[in-house]
Amino acid sequence: MLSLNATNHSVTTVGNTFSPVNITVNIGDTVTWSNGGGSHNVNATLATYPNNPEGFGNSVSNSSWTLQHVFTLAGTYNYQCDPHTSMGMVGTVIVANTISDVTFKVDMSQYSGSQGSGYTVNLNGTFNGWCGSCNPMTDADNDSVWEITLPLTIADTIRYKFTVNGWSDQENFVGGEPCTNTNSGGLTDRQLIIPNSNTDLATVCFNSCSTCLPPPSGISNDLFFSEYAEGSSNNKYLEIYNGTSTSISLDNYAFPSVTNAPSVPGTHEYWNTFPAGDSIAAGDVYIIAHSSADSVILASADHTHQYLSNGNDGYALVSGPETNYTIIDFIGDFNGDPGAGWDVAGVSNGTKDHTLVRKVSVCSGDTSWVNSAGTDSLNSQWIVLPQNDWTYIGSHISNCLSQPPPPVSFISVTFEINVTSILQSGGSVDSTGIFIAGGGTFGNPGDNPMTDLGNDIWSVTFSKPVGFTTDYTFTNGNSGWGAKENISGLPCAVAPFDDRNLAPVYSDTTIQHCFGSCETDGSCPPPPSNFVDVTFTLNVSSIITLGGTIDSTGMFIAGGGTFGDPGDYPMTDLGNGTWSITVNKPEGFTTDYTFTNGDSGWGAKENISGLSCAVAPFDDRNLAPIYSDTTIQHCFGTCDYDGTCNSVVTTAINNTTYNIFIYPNPVNNLLNISSSELIDNVEVLDVVGRVVRSQTQTSSLISFDVSDLRNNIYFINYTINGITNTKKIIVNN
């Protein structure tokens, strides 16, 4: 491409010479030869000078001729006057490459200026005298990226900007941007030193030094961790970002932590608070640094903390008091020792000897560290940098919309529920009433009671901000989540808890429901036309055989979303170790269920884990659909369905029965191991094989106090006559 500043040069024949003999020009320049008298010509043809970059010339003439040539190729051009070559009438033109073709590209996809659609983008600068419309750019493929290529002089420093429709609209920089320069007159423009070769400049966003960010990926409505460093020595810090539109006080926030192996997995060990009165401005960051960190870190620090992570110590960002806080974000977790550190983005031990920077697309914290850390660079929320790389400390780039100001208006949201479905299935409304719960909004069963309007309709109304949305469920009573309606598998159930979901509400609204069903018009499905009696019998001899006793409150059926919590459905003692309960249910009735020895809670539940009759997720039993009056026989803790407990047998070693009895099982205080032979040694091991109790003595009865052991499965290794065998026990304190 020819230079925008091409020059004309002249050479004249004087006698039998060219004047000047040698000249140097630039690409794009023009040389004009003139005949000053005599019979002459210019011969620079490739036939005569094959090394010339290109050829040109004219015929011999004694007239007053001129010859013009525009040089577009760099190099050395030799030429001669044919009649007088032997007399030294030759010359040289050296064409210097002082021009680079520079391509400018600007992305207008996010342009929202005054010119609307159908505009033309122009390039203006010192190289064209800020001419307005003289250098229009083009968008040939309609991808919103406009471009133009211009020949510019190498090493020149130019100032320029992109404009729209001449000077109808233009870029406006404030100064200090990395691609701009502010001159002595206070004008800020882009600046470029022309490179020494043809160059395609990177595409930039209109009025920006970088590429256009993608459309906003979400809304930031709270604080979250934006950066973390575990560097050499004490070079450690946490960075917290406020992506909202308002300043946030830290008085209601904390950053609790655990050591690498917390004493109670899942629970914080140290409650770390911020200095009173500290806050984070909208769009700003807050840095917690080790007090002995590098000066670069401390220069950006807002608060110092002596015990930051060594790579395997989990930190959370939370809101609320220590007794009732809400987790917002994690770096690591509280679940146990990860080793040297947690893997992040596929980088082994990513939290050890690395800096982590949150991706610009992340708009909020994540209470799942597994999800946040990811498994590779694509699905992780973090970019992993080398140790002691603090390039981004002190600021955070986020491609998220800020939370709008708090809503100024509120609406009434009324939830109504029809409970005839409970009555139709043979149940009854709990004496404590009906409750709305869950979803992170309505708390636990019992927190938000509904009002009985009569005719089996219950109601509750809340004042909520415009746009309010939440998950929620209903419970029959306040005894716990076992009283929750069961809509699993129905179209109105949402993950992960099979709750309901309320779409955003923008005006006063009443939502009608049916307990356990998806109707939205306030009705419930018609009652079933036929009912059946379902009788559950339970043989409890297995409890007695293993040295246990029947709780004074009796036996209960529970669970499955049908039978509530332990104690809600008592069974009747029929004598001879058999208990029974009959329920009247509609044809096709099906449910999960279990049995409990007493009403003290789920710790009294039978243990059938690992047996063929156990079903996920709670190791309950399952009742297939029933279509006629039916009796199902059971044995507590086994899969016997013939009314016996034949699968409960005494223990034999080496084909010799020593009448080994380990009782009670489950145990909550004193565990006894008895035999008709002398027992040499007994060990109690936990599920990972650690010995938690051991006794070496020769006795036919050995006892252990297990009252301080945690509720779990344990294994008994006992040795008789040099032979060791193993039995499983359950500790239920």
LUMKOL-121918 format. One line per 3 residues: their letters; for each residue x, y, z of C-alpha. Coordinates in steps of 0.25 Angstrom, whole numbers, plus 2048, in hexadecimal, padded with zeros to 3 digits. Layout:
<pts>
a) X,Y,Z  ... .
</pts>
This chain:
<pts>
mls) 800,800,800  805,80E,7FC  809,818,807 .
lna) 800,823,80A  80C,82D,809  812,829,7FC .
tnh) 81C,833,7F6  820,836,7E8  82F,836,7E4 .
svt) 835,83C,7D7  841,837,7CE  846,83F,7C2 .
tvg) 850,83B,7B7  85B,845,7B7  865,843,7AB .
ntf) 868,834,7AC  864,832,7BA  858,831,7C3 .
spv) 857,83B,7CE  856,837,7D9  85D,82A,7D6 .
nit) 858,822,7E3  84C,825,7EB  845,81E,7F6 .
vni) 836,81E,7F7  82B,818,7FF  820,80E,7FB .
gdt) 815,815,7F4  81E,821,7F0  81E,825,7E1 .
vtw) 82B,828,7D9  82A,831,7CC  835,830,7C2 .
sng) 836,83C,7B8  83E,83E,7AC  846,84B,7AD .
ggs) 84C,849,79F  852,83F,795  84E,831,791 .
hnv) 84C,829,79E  843,81F,7A4  841,817,7B2 .
nat) 843,808,7B2  840,801,7BF  83A,7F5,7B8 .
lat) 83B,7E7,7BE  842,7E2,7B1  84D,7EC,7B3 .
ypn) 84D,7EC,7C3  847,7DE,7C7  84A,7E1,7D6 .
npe) 841,7ED,7D6  834,7EB,7DE  82C,7EF,7D2 .
gfg) 82E,7F5,7C4  82B,802,7BD  831,80B,7B3 .
nsv) 82E,813,7A6  834,814,797  840,81D,793 .
sns) 83B,82B,78F  841,839,78D  834,83F,790 .
swt) 830,845,79E  82A,839,7A4  827,835,7B2 .
lqh) 826,827,7B9  81E,825,7C6  81F,818,7CE .
vft) 818,815,7DC  821,80C,7E4  818,802,7EC .
lag) 823,7F7,7EF  82F,7FA,7F8  83D,7F7,7F2 .
tyn) 848,7FD,7E9  845,801,7DB  850,803,7D1 .
yqc) 84E,809,7C3  856,80F,7B7  855,818,7AB .
dph) 857,80E,7A0  85F,817,796  868,81C,7A0 .
tsm) 86A,810,7AA  879,80F,7A6  87A,81E,7AA .
gmv) 875,81B,7B8  867,820,7B6  861,817,7C1 .
gtv) 859,819,7CE  853,812,7DA  846,813,7E2 .
iva) 846,80D,7F0  838,80B,7F5  838,80A,804 .
nti) 82D,802,80C  828,80D,816  81A,809,815 .
sdv) 812,7FE,81D  804,7FA,81A  7FC,7FB,827 .
tfk) 7EE,7F5,829  7E5,7FB,833  7D9,7F4,838 .
vdm) 7CE,7F8,842  7C3,7F0,848  7B6,7F8,848 .
sqy) 7AD,7ED,84D  7AB,7F4,85A  7AA,802,854 .
sgs) 79E,80A,85A  7A1,818,856  799,823,84F .
qgs) 799,81E,841  790,811,842  791,807,837 .
gyt) 796,809,828  7A2,811,82C  7B0,811,826 .
vnl) 7BD,810,82F  7C9,819,82B  7D7,819,82F .
ngt) 7DC,827,833  7EA,82B,837  7F6,834,836 .
fng) 7FA,82C,829  7EE,831,821  7EC,83F,828 .
wcg) 7E0,83A,830  7D8,83B,823  7CB,835,828 .
scn) 7C6,82D,81D  7D2,82B,814  7D6,81D,819 .
pmt) 7C9,815,81A  7CA,807,820  7C2,7FA,81B .
dad) 7BB,7EF,821  7BB,7E5,815  7B5,7D9,81D .
nds) 7AC,7E0,826  7B2,7DB,833  7B2,7E9,839 .
vwe) 7C1,7EA,837  7C5,7F5,82F  7D3,7F6,829 .
itl) 7DC,7FE,81F  7EB,7FC,81B  7F4,809,819 .
plt) 802,80B,814  809,812,81F  818,817,821 .
iad) 820,80D,82A  824,813,838  81A,81E,837 .
tir) 812,821,843  803,823,840  7F7,827,848 .
ykf) 7EA,822,844  7DC,81E,848  7CF,817,842 .
tvn) 7C4,820,83E  7B6,81E,839  7B0,825,82C .
gws) 7BC,82E,82B  7BC,836,838  7AD,833,83C .
dqe) 7B2,82A,847  7BF,827,84D  7C7,81F,857 .
nfv) 7C9,827,864  7D4,822,86D  7D6,828,87B .
gge) 7E5,826,87B  7EF,81C,881  7EA,810,879 .
pct) 7F5,807,874  7F3,80A,865  7F1,819,867 .
ntn) 7FA,826,868  7F5,833,86D  7FC,83F,867 .
sgg) 800,84C,86C  7F3,852,868  7EB,848,871 .
ltd) 7E6,83F,865  7E6,830,866  7E7,827,85A .
rql) 7ED,81A,857  7FC,81A,853  804,810,84B .
iip) 812,810,846  812,80A,838  819,7FC,838 .
nsn) 824,7F9,82D  81C,7EE,826  80D,7EC,822 .
tdl) 805,7EB,82E  7F6,7E6,832  7F3,7ED,83F .
atv) 7EA,7E6,848  7DB,7E8,848  7D7,7F2,853 .
cfn) 7C9,7F6,858  7C5,804,855  7C9,80D,860 .
scs) 7D2,802,866  7E0,7FD,866  7DC,7EF,866 .
tcl) 7D3,7E5,85F  7C4,7E6,862  7BF,7DE,86E .
ppp) 7B4,7D4,86B  7A6,7D8,86F  7A5,7D8,87E .
sgi) 7A5,7CA,884  79C,7CD,890  799,7D6,89C .
snd) 7A2,7D8,8A8  79A,7DA,8B4  7A4,7D7,8BF .
lff) 7B2,7D6,8C3  7BB,7CA,8BE  7CA,7C6,8BE .
sey) 7D1,7CC,8B2  7DF,7C8,8B4  7E8,7BF,8BD .
aeg) 7F7,7BE,8BF  7FF,7B3,8C6  80D,7B8,8C3 .
ssn) 81B,7B5,8C8  81D,7B8,8D7  812,7C1,8DC .
nky) 80D,7C7,8CF  7FF,7C3,8D0  7F2,7CB,8CE .
lei) 7E3,7CA,8CC  7DC,7D4,8C3  7CD,7D6,8C4 .
yng) 7C5,7DE,8B9  7B8,7E6,8BA  7B2,7E5,8AD .
tst) 7A5,7EC,8B1  7A1,7FA,8AF  7A2,7FE,8BD .
sis) 7AC,7FF,8C8  7AB,7F3,8D2  7AF,7F3,8E1 .
ldn) 7B7,7E7,8E5  7B1,7E8,8F3  7A7,7DC,8F0 .
yaf) 7B2,7D4,8E9  7BD,7CB,8ED  7C7,7C1,8E7 .
psv) 7C7,7B5,8F0  7D2,7AA,8ED  7D6,79C,8F1 .
tna) 7E4,796,8F2  7E8,78B,8E8  7E1,780,8F0 .
psv) 7D5,786,8F8  7D1,77F,905  7C2,780,900 .
pgt) 7C2,77E,8F1  7B8,788,8EA  7B9,792,8F6 .
hey) 7C2,79E,8F7  7CC,79E,902  7D0,7AD,902 .
wnt) 7C7,7B9,901  7CE,7C4,8FA  7C8,7D2,8FA .
fpa) 7CB,7DF,8F3  7CF,7EC,8FA  7C2,7F3,8FF .
gds) 7BE,7FE,8F5  7C5,7F8,8E9  7BE,7F8,8DC .
iaa) 7C0,7F5,8CD  7BC,800,8C3  7B4,7FC,8B7 .
gdv) 7BD,7F5,8AC  7C9,7F5,8B6  7D1,7EA,8BD .
yii) 7D5,7E8,8CB  7E2,7E0,8CE  7E5,7D8,8DA .
ahs) 7F4,7D6,8DB  7FE,7CF,8E4  805,7DA,8EC .
sad) 813,7D5,8E8  80F,7D5,8D9  818,7DC,8CE .
svi) 817,7EB,8CD  80F,7EA,8C0  804,7E2,8C7 .
las) 804,7EB,8D3  803,7F7,8CB  7F5,7F2,8C6 .
adh) 7F1,7EC,8D3  7E5,7F1,8DB  7E6,7E7,8E7 .
thq) 7F1,7DD,8EC  7EE,7CF,8F1  7F9,7C7,8F7 .
yls) 7F4,7B9,8F3  7F1,7B8,8E4  7F1,7AB,8DC .
ngn) 7FD,7A3,8DA  7F6,79C,8CE  7ED,792,8D6 .
dgy) 7E5,79C,8E0  7D7,79F,8DB  7D1,7AD,8DC .
alv) 7C3,7B1,8DA  7BD,7BF,8D8  7B0,7BF,8E0 .
sgp) 7A5,7C9,8E5  79E,7C9,8F2  7A2,7C5,900 .
etn) 7AA,7B9,904  79E,7B2,90A  796,7B4,8FD .
yti) 79E,7B8,8F1  79C,7B6,8E2  7A8,7B1,8D9 .
idf) 7AA,7BA,8CD  7B7,7B4,8C7  7C2,7AB,8CA .
igd) 7D1,7A9,8C7  7D4,79B,8CA  7C9,795,8D4 .
fng) 7C7,790,8E2  7C6,781,8DF  7D3,77C,8E2 .
dpg) 7E2,77B,8DF  7E4,77D,8D0  7F3,779,8D1 .
agw) 7FD,784,8CD  7F1,78C,8C6  7E5,78B,8BE .
dva) 7E5,789,8AF  7E0,795,8A7  7DD,796,898 .
gvs) 7E4,788,896  7F1,78E,89D  7F6,784,8A8 .
ngt) 7F6,78B,8B5  7F1,798,8AF  7EF,79F,8BC .
kdh) 7FE,79C,8C0  809,7A5,8BA  800,7AC,8B1 .
tlv) 7F8,7B8,8AF  7E9,7B7,8AB  7E1,7C1,8A3 .
rkv) 7D2,7C0,8A2  7CD,7C1,893  7C6,7CD,88E .
svc) 7BA,7C5,88B  7B8,7C1,89A  7AD,7CA,8A0 .
sgd) 7AB,7C4,8AE  7B1,7BB,8B8  7AF,7AC,8B8 .
tsw) 7AC,7A4,8C4  7B1,797,8BD  7C1,798,8BC .
vns) 7C0,78B,8B3  7B8,793,8A9  7C1,7A0,8AB .
agt) 7CE,799,8A9  7CA,791,89D  7D1,786,896 .
dsl) 7D8,78D,88B  7DB,79B,886  7CD,79C,87F .
nsq) 7C4,798,88A  7CC,79E,896  7C8,7AC,89B .
wiv) 7D6,7AF,89D  7E3,7B2,895  7EF,7AC,89C .
lpq) 7FC,7B5,89C  80A,7B1,8A0  80F,7B3,8AE .
ndw) 811,7C2,8B2  80A,7C7,8A6  802,7D3,8AB .
tyi) 7FF,7DA,89E  7F1,7DC,8A1  7F1,7E0,8B0 .
gsh) 7E9,7EC,8B4  7DE,7EB,8A9  7D5,7E2,8A2 .
isn) 7CE,7E2,894  7C0,7DC,894  7B7,7DA,888 .
cls) 7AB,7DB,891  7A0,7E5,893  79F,7EB,8A0 .
qpp) 793,7E9,8A9  789,7F4,8A7  785,7FD,8B3 .
ppv) 77C,7F6,8BD  76E,7F6,8B8  766,801,8BC .
sfi) 758,7FA,8BC  753,7ED,8C2  748,7E4,8BE .
svt) 73F,7DA,8C5  742,7CB,8C2  737,7C2,8C7 .
fei) 739,7B3,8C8  72C,7AA,8C9  72C,79B,8CA .
nvt) 721,791,8C9  724,785,8D3  718,77C,8CF .
sil) 723,773,8C8  728,770,8D6  71A,76C,8DB .
qsg) 717,764,8CF  723,75B,8D1  71F,758,8DF .
gsv) 727,762,8E6  724,76E,8EF  729,77C,8F0 .
dst) 733,77D,8FC  72F,783,908  739,78E,906 .
gif) 734,792,8F9  739,794,8EB  746,79C,8E8 .
iag) 74E,7A1,8DC  75D,79F,8DD  76A,79E,8D6 .
ggt) 770,7A4,8CA  77A,7AD,8D2  76E,7B6,8D4 .
fgn) 764,7AF,8DD  76D,7A8,8E7  76A,79B,8EE .
pgd) 75D,794,8F0  756,79C,8FB  75C,7A9,8F8 .
npm) 751,7AE,8EF  743,7A9,8F3  737,7AB,8EA .
tdl) 729,7AF,8EE  71D,7A5,8ED  713,7AC,8E4 .
gnd) 709,7A0,8E5  704,796,8DB  712,790,8DB .
iws) 719,79D,8D6  725,7A3,8DD  72C,7B0,8D9 .
vtf) 737,7B9,8DC  73B,7C7,8D6  749,7CD,8D6 .
skp) 74D,7DB,8D2  759,7DA,8C8  761,7E3,8BE .
vgf) 75C,7E4,8B0  763,7D8,8A8  763,7CF,8B4 .
ttd) 766,7C0,8B1  769,7B4,8B9  768,7A5,8BB .
ytf) 75E,7A0,8C6  756,794,8CB  74B,791,8D5 .
tng) 74B,788,8E1  740,781,8E9  745,786,8F7 .
nsg) 752,78B,8FD  758,77E,900  763,77F,8F6 .
wga) 766,77C,8E7  75F,76F,8E8  752,776,8E9 .
ken) 755,77C,8DB  74C,77A,8CF  751,770,8C5 .
isg) 751,775,8B7  75D,76D,8B2  75C,76A,8A3 .
lpc) 750,774,8A1  752,77F,897  752,78A,8A1 .
ava) 75D,784,8A9  76B,78B,8A8  779,786,8AB .
pfd) 77F,784,8B5  775,782,8C0  768,77F,8B8 .
drn) 763,78D,8BC  75A,796,8B4  75F,7A3,8AD .
lap) 758,7B0,8AC  75C,7B8,8A0  75E,7C7,8A2 .
vys) 752,7CE,8A6  74F,7DD,8A2  742,7E0,8A8 .
dtt) 739,7DB,8B4  737,7CC,8B1  730,7C0,8B7 .
iqh) 735,7B3,8B4  72C,7A7,8B6  731,799,8B9 .
cfg) 72D,78B,8BD  735,784,8C7  73E,779,8C0 .
sce) 739,77C,8B2  73C,786,8A7  72E,78D,8A5 .
tdg) 72E,79C,8A5  71F,79F,8A5  71D,79C,8B4 .
scp) 717,78E,8B1  71C,781,8B4  71B,774,8AC .
ppp) 70E,76C,8AE  70F,762,8BA  712,754,8B6 .
snf) 706,74B,8B4  70C,73F,8BB  714,73D,8C8 .
vdv) 71C,731,8CD  720,72E,8DB  730,72C,8DB .
tft) 735,725,8E8  743,725,8EC  748,71B,8F6 .
lnv) 755,71B,8FD  75D,710,904  766,716,90E .
ssi) 76D,709,913  779,70D,90C  77B,719,916 .
itl) 779,70F,921  783,704,91B  78E,70F,91A .
ggt) 78C,713,928  784,71F,926  777,724,92C .
ids) 76A,72A,927  769,738,92A  75F,73C,935 .
tgm) 757,745,92A  756,739,921  758,736,912 .
fia) 754,740,907  754,741,8F8  759,74E,8F2 .
ggg) 75F,755,8E6  75D,755,8D7  755,762,8D7 .
tfg) 749,75A,8DC  74B,756,8EA  752,762,8EF .
dpg) 75D,762,8FA  75F,757,905  754,758,90F .
dyp) 749,75C,905  744,74E,901  744,745,90D .
mtd) 743,736,90B  73A,72C,914  741,721,91C .
lgn) 73A,714,918  742,70C,922  74D,701,91F .
gtw) 757,70C,91A  74D,711,90F  749,71F,90C .
sit) 73F,724,902  738,730,8FC  72D,731,8F1 .
vnk) 72B,73D,8E8  720,740,8DE  725,745,8D1 .
peg) 721,747,8C3  723,73C,8B8  731,73C,8B2 .
ftt) 737,742,8BF  746,741,8C0  750,747,8C9 .
dyt) 75E,746,8CF  75E,743,8DE  766,73E,8EA .
ftn) 764,739,8F9  769,73F,905  76C,73A,913 .
gds) 765,745,91B  762,754,918  76F,75A,91B .
gwg) 773,75E,90D  77A,758,901  785,752,909 .
ake) 77A,747,90D  778,743,8FF  77B,735,8FB .
nis) 788,733,8F3  786,72B,8E6  792,733,8DF .
gls) 798,729,8D5  78D,71F,8D5  785,71C,8C8 .
cav) 778,723,8CE  77E,730,8D0  77B,73C,8C6 .
apf) 782,749,8C4  784,753,8C9  781,750,8D8 .
ddr) 782,741,8D8  773,740,8DA  76A,735,8D5 .
nla) 761,736,8C9  752,732,8C8  74E,72E,8B9 .
piy) 741,733,8B5  735,72C,8BC  728,729,8B6 .
sdt) 721,721,8C0  721,71F,8CF  72F,71A,8D3 .
tiq) 738,716,8DF  747,718,8DE  74F,710,8E8 .
hcf) 75D,715,8EC  768,713,8F6  76F,71F,8FC .
gtc) 77C,721,8F6  77C,716,8EC  775,713,8DE .
dyd) 76D,707,8E3  75F,709,8DE  759,6FC,8E3 .
gtc) 756,700,8F1  763,6F9,8F7  770,6FF,8FA .
nsv) 778,6F3,8F5  783,6FB,8EF  787,6FF,8FD .
vtt) 791,6F3,902  79B,6F1,90C  7AA,6F2,909 .
ain) 7B3,6E6,906  7C2,6E6,905  7C9,6DB,8FD .
ntt) 7BD,6D3,8FC  7BC,6D2,90B  7B0,6D9,912 .
yni) 7B5,6E1,91E  7A8,6E8,920  7AE,6F6,91E .
fiy) 7A4,701,922  7A7,710,91F  79D,718,926 .
pnp) 796,722,926  797,725,917  794,731,914 .
vnn) 79C,735,921  79C,742,928  7A3,740,935 .
lln) 7A9,732,939  7AD,728,92E  7AE,71A,933 .
iss) 7B5,70E,92C  7B2,700,932  7B5,6F2,92E .
sel) 7B5,6E4,933  7C4,6E4,931  7CF,6ED,936 .
idn) 7D1,6F9,92E  7E0,6FD,92C  7DF,70B,926 .
vev) 7D5,715,921  7D7,721,918  7CD,72C,914 .
ldv) 7D0,732,907  7CA,73E,8FF  7C6,73E,8F1 .
vgr) 7D4,742,8EC  7DB,737,8F4  7E0,73F,900 .
vvr) 7DF,738,90E  7D7,740,917  7D6,736,922 .
sqt) 7DE,72A,926  7DE,720,931  7E7,714,933 .
qts) 7E3,70A,93E  7DE,6FC,93F  7CF,6FC,943 .
sli) 7C2,6F7,93E  7BC,705,93F  7C3,712,93B .
sfd) 7BC,720,93C  7BF,72D,936  7BA,73B,939 .
vsd) 7B7,741,92B  7AF,74D,930  7B9,757,92B .
lrn) 7BA,751,91D  7B3,759,912  7A7,753,90B .
niy) 7AB,74A,900  7AE,73B,8FC  7BA,734,903 .
fin) 7C0,726,902  7C3,71D,90D  7D0,714,90B .
yti) 7CF,708,916  7D9,6FD,917  7D6,6EF,91D .
ngi) 7E0,6E4,91D  7E9,6EC,914  7DE,6EE,909 .
tnt) 7D9,6FC,906  7CC,700,901  7C4,70D,8FE .
kki) 7B6,712,901  7B0,71F,8FE  7A9,728,909 .
ivn) 7A2,735,909  7A5,740,913  799,749,915 .
n) 79B,753,921 .
</pts>
